[in-house]
Amino acid sequence: MNFTADWFTNNIPNFEKCMAALPEKRNFLEIGSYEGMSACWLLANGLEEGGYLTCIDPFFNDMRPVFEKNIKEATRLNQTVSVMQMTSYLALAELIGMKQTYDFIYIDGVHSPDGVLTDACMSWGLLKKGGIMLFDDYLWQEEQTKDGIDAFLCAFLGKFEPIINNYQLAVRKL
């Protein structure tokens, strides 16, 4: 696998905690894939054999060939990866219409407060009861991602339990 940037390795303990807390590991959704480092980790360490990973990314940066090469190397027996090369808003609308459901959703796409709030609200209905939603860059001050995530938490208060609260934030759907 070939990666030009590593914004993921420091988050592995959070991913491990999420994977250990999941009742099922059959269907995962990732919003924001870039070169696929987190998706590759999920394929190797989280998603079960025969599982499905859906990755949403518009690949504005022309990283799709790199992403696909990395994913091909990481995919294990009978795992399926589907890629939706479009904005998260359009992809999530499509997944909602298809009545998809997920055990784990990783949100690392748009980093603006309104963008992450939209991703979270649209994804919430796709998350199974007992499933975990993990947000990246919760404490990243440069883009104020925290404001959008906090708005989501306020709107869905009482419908989740916190799992992780550090640079990332994870909640389990009740």
PyMOL commands that set and color helices and strands:
alter all, ss='L'
color gray80, all
select helices_A, chain A and resi 9-21+37-45+64-74+88-97+113-124+145-155
alter helices_A, ss='H'
color red, helices_A
select strands_A, chain A and resi 27-31+52-56+80-84+102-107+127-135+160-165+169-173
alter strands_A, ss='S'
color yellow, strands_A
deselect
rebuild
show_as cartoon
